[in-house]
C-alpha cells in the first residue's frame, strides 16, 4: 500500500497550514493550552467553531449539501494533523460529530433545516442524554420514560448522568423509553429536548481534578413536541448504535497524541531531569506507540480512499488511543516531579495543568465505550469469537 502523500495532498497541507497561521489567534491557542478536560470550554471554543464554519471547514465529514466538504479520507487526516500541530482547541463533538450525522441520516427535511444551521454556528449547544444511573454500558436498560399527552407530544420523566457540558447546553438529544411492553431495545426513542424549560434541572458532578465537565440532568414532566422525535418511535436503539459508531470510531486519534508527545519532549528538554535515561526511554516508547497508531490510522484511511471497506484494524484505534493518552498524561505529571501534583485554581499557566489532565485522562478508558466493551467488540468483529 502506498502511504506517500500525493502532490495534491501536500498542496492541501500547505493550504491548511497557511489558514491556521492566519486564523488561529493566540487566544485560541491559549484556550487549548489551559484546557484540562476533553473539549475546549464555551463561549471561547464556539468563537473558534465559527471561524472554521466561515471557512467552510467545520464539518468536512458531513455531506456537501449540509455544509460538508468533498475531502478524501487522507485530506481529513491531514487536517487533523495540522490542527493538532498548531495547538487548536478541540471542539465539543456532541453536536458536530454525534447529532449532526444522526440528523442528516435519519431526520426529516424540516428537522435538517431547523436544527443543522444553528448546530454548526454554535448558537445551539448540545448535550448527550444517554447514560443513566445503572445504565451506562448497558444502555438498553435505561428507565427515563416518555409518554404521549392528549396532543400527541411527549412528557419526559427520569434522570441522565455523566452528561458532558450540560451546564452550557441549550438542547440535549436524549434516549427515552416510549414502550415498556416490548423487548428493551425496541422500546427506545430518540428525542430532541429544549433545556430552557420548566422541569429540567442540571446538577454539577465535579471530577477528581475539580473540573466541572459532567453533570446530572433531572427531567420532571418535561414537554417535547412530537416534531422533535428523530426517526420513528421505537427506532432509538438503531439510531443510538449508528451514533455510537461515530463516537467510538471515525476519528483519527494519532495526530493529537503525536503532537502532544512532541510538546512533552520540548518540555522535558527544559527540566533538570532531561538527562534521566529512564525518563527518556519511557518517552521514546510512548512516542513510538503514538506514531504507530497514527500510521495504523493512515493505513486504514488509505484503504478507504482506495475504495476498501474499513478494516478490522479500525476497531482497535479507540482502545489503543485511550491507553496512549493515559500514558502521555502520566508521563507529564512524573517528569514535573512535585510540581506535577499541583491542582491550582488558576490554570492559565499550561505547565500547571498536568495533574488535572492526568486525573481526567482516566475517563478515556470509560467514555465512548469502556475498554472492556471495546475488547468485546474487537473479539466479535475482528476475531469472530
N, C-alpha and C positions, 0 to 999 in steps of 0.2 A: 504494500500500500504506500502510495506517495504522500508523505506528510509535509513536503515543502510547500510554502506559501507561494501562490502564483503572483505574477506581476500585478494583476488586478487586486489581489488581496493586499499586497504591500502598499499599493496606492491608496486603498481604503484605510489601511492602518495610519498612513500619513495624514489623511483627511481627518480621521477621528482624533489623532494626537493634536493637530492644529486647532481643532474645535475646542478641545479640553483646555489647551493652554490659554485660549481667549475667554472661555465661558466659565471655567471652574474657579470662581473667585476665592480669595483667601478665607472668607467666612465659611464657605462650604468645606474647604479642606480642614479648617479648624473644627467644624462640627463633626466630621468623620474622625478626627484625631481624638476628640474627647468622648466619643460615644463608647459606652461600655456594654451596651446591650446589642441585640441583633441588628436593629434598624436605627437610622437617624430619627431624631425627635421632631415632630411638628412644633411650631409652624415653619422653622427654617428649612427642614427637609422638603417641604412642599414647594418652597421657592425654587429649589434645585429641580424638583419634578417638573415645574412649569417651564424652566429653561430647556429641558430635554423635550418637552411637548412642543414648545415653539419651534424647535429644530426639526421636529418630526421623528425623533429618535427615542421616544419614551417607551414605546411598546413595539419594538421591531418584530417580536414573535407573534403579534396579532395579524389577522388577515388585513390586506391593504384597504379593503372597503370600510374598516372600522378604525383606521389610524395606524396600521402596521406598515412594515417595510418588507419588500421582497428580498430580504437579505438571505444569503446562503447560511447554513449552519456554521460554516467556517467564519463568515463575517460576524455573526453573533458572538462567536468565541473571541475573535479579535477585539470586538467592542468591550466585552467583559474584561479582557486582559488590560486594555488601556484605561478603563475606569479604575481598576484595582491599582495599577501602577501610578496613576495620577493622584490617588488618595481621595476619590469621590465618595460622598456619603452613600450608604446602602439605602435604597428606597423601600419603604414598607410594602410588602408584597401581597397583603391580604386582598386588596382591590385589584392591583395591576396584574398580579401573577395568578391569583386564585379565582376571584369572582369574575374578572373580565372574560377569560376563556369560557366560563360557565354560561355567561350571558350571551356571548356571540355564538355559542353552540346550541344551547337549549332555550334561550329567551325568544320571545315574540319580537316582531319588528318594532312594536311600540315600546317594549322594555329596553331594547337596544338603543332606541332614540332617546329615551328618558334617562337611562342610567349610565351609559358609557361615556358621554362627553363630560359630565361633572366628575366622574371617577378619574378620568385622565387629567383633568385640570386641578384635581385636589380640592375642589370646592365641596365635595363629599368625601369623607374619610371613613373607611370600612373596617369593622372588626369581624372576626370569625367566631361564630357561636356554635361550636361543635361539642367540645368536651364538657362533661358534667361530673359532679361528684359521683364516683363509682362507675363512670362511663367515659374512660379515656381511650385506651387501646381497644376496648370492647365497645365500640361506638354504637353498635346495633342495640345495646341495652338502654339507650337514652330514654329519659322519662318526661322531658318537657312536653306538655300537651298543647295541642291547638284544636279547638272545636269551632264549628261554624255557628255564627249567630243568625238571627232572623233575616239578615240582609245577605247572607252567604259569605260574609267576611269571617276572618279568623280571630279568635280570642286566645291568647297565649298565657300559660302559667307554668313556671318552672325556674330552673337555675342553670346557668352556664358558668364554667370556671376556667382558669388559666387563659382568659380572654385577652390576647395581646393588644395593647394600646386602646382598650375600650374607653379609657378616660379621655381620649381625643376623638372618639368615633362619633360621627353624625348618624351612621347607619351600621347595622350588623346583618350579615347573612347567616341564617340560622337553620339548623336541622331540628325538626319537631315531629312528635308523634301525632299523626292525624287519624290513625286507626289502630286500636289496641286489640282487635279481634283476629288479626291475621299474623302470619309469620313476622317476627320483629323487623326484618329488613324491608318488608313490603308495606309496612305501615308508617313510613317516614316520608316527610315532605320538606321541600326547600323553600324558605320564605325570606323576604327582604323586610327588615324591621327598622323603622324610624326610632332612633334612640331618644329624641327630644319629645317625649310624650309621657303622660302620667303612667305610672306602673313600672317604669324602667329605672332600676337603681344599680349603680356601679360602685363597688367597694374595692379599694386597692388591696393587692397582695404584694407586699414588699419581699424582694428576693434576699438571699443571704448577704448580698453586697449592699443592700439598702436601696437598690434601684426599684422604681415603680414602673414596671413594664407590663405586668399581667394583673388581671382583675377577676373578681366575681361579678356576675351580672344576674340580677334577680328580675323576673318577669311576673308581674302581678296584674292579671286581666288586661294585658296589652293588646290593643287592637291593630290588626294588619289587614289592609284591603285585599280582597281576592285577586286584584290585579298584580299583587306583589308575590304571588305564587309562581315560581320558576319551574317550567316543565309541568308535568301532570301531578295531580295529587297522588301520593304513594310512590312517586318516582325519585324521591330524595336520595335513596341509597345508591341508585345508579349514578346520579349526579355527584354524590359525595365521592364515589370511587374515582370518577373522572377527575374531580378536583384534587384528590389526594395524590393521584399520579403526577399532577402538575407540581404539587408541593414536594413530593419525595424525589422526583426525577425532573428532567428537563432543565436543570441548572448546571452551570459549569462552576464547580467549587474550587478547582485547582488554581485559577488565576489569582483569586484573593489570597489563598494560602501562600502561594509563591511570593506574592508581593509583601505579605506580612513577614515572611521569613527574611526577605531582603532587608526590611526595616529592622528586624531583630538583629541581623548581622551588623548593620550600621550602628545600632545602639550598643551592642556588645563591644564594638571596637573602641568606644569611648570610656569603657569601665576598667577598673583595675584588674578585674578577673578575666580580661580578654585573652590572656596567655594561658589560662587553665586548659590543659589538653582534654580533660573530661567534658567540660562545657563545650569546647569546640567540636569534639567528636559527636556529642548529642545534637548540636545544631546542624551539623552536616547530615546526620541521619534523618532528622526532621525535614531538611531541605530536599534530600533525595526522595523521601516519601511524597512530599508536596509536588515535586517535579514529575514523579512517576504518575501521580493522579492526574496532573494536567495533561500529560502525554496520553494517558488512557482515555480521557475525555476527548482529546483531539482525534484519537483513532476512531472513537465512536461517531463523532461528528463527520469525519472524513468519509466513513462508510455511509452515513445518511446522505451526505452530499452526492455520493455516487449512486444513490437510489436504493441502498440496502435498508432493511428494517433495523431498528435499534437492536444491538447485540445483547447477549446476556450480561456483558460487562456493565451495561447501564444500570443494572440492578444493584451493583456494588458501590456506586460512587458516593451515595449519601452516607452509608455506613463508614466507609474509609475516611471521608471528609470529616465526619464527627470525631473520629479518633485523632486525626492530624490536628484539627482545631484545638482539641483539648491539650495535645502535646505542645502546640505553639504557645498557648496561654500559660501553661505550667512552666515552660522554659522562661517566659518573660518575667514571671514572678521570681524565679530562683536566681536568675542572673543579676537581679537588682538587690539580692540579699534582704536585709531587714526592711529596706525601703519598699521592696516589692510586696510587703504585707500590709501596707498602709491603705486605709479606706477614708481618705479626706473628703470633707464635704465639698470643697472646691476642686473640681476636676478639670479646670482649664489647662493645667499642665499635663500633656499627654503622658509624661513619664510617671504620673501618679495614678494611672488608670489600670495598672497591671493586675492588682488584686481583685478589683471588681470584675475585670474581664475574665480572670481565671474562674471565679466563682460562677459567673453567668455561663461560662462555656460548658459547665457540667450538664446544662439542659440540652446541649446539642445531641446527646445520645438518647433524648426523650422526645423532643418535639418533632413533628413531621413523620412520626412513626419511630418508636423506640428501636434501639439496636437489636433487641430480641425479635421484634416484629420484622425488622429488615432481614435478619438471618433466616427467618421463616419464609419470607418472600423469595430470597435467593435460593433456598433449598428447594422450593416448589418450582420456581420459574427457570432457574439455571441448571439445577442438578436433577430435577424431576423426582424429588423424594416425597 
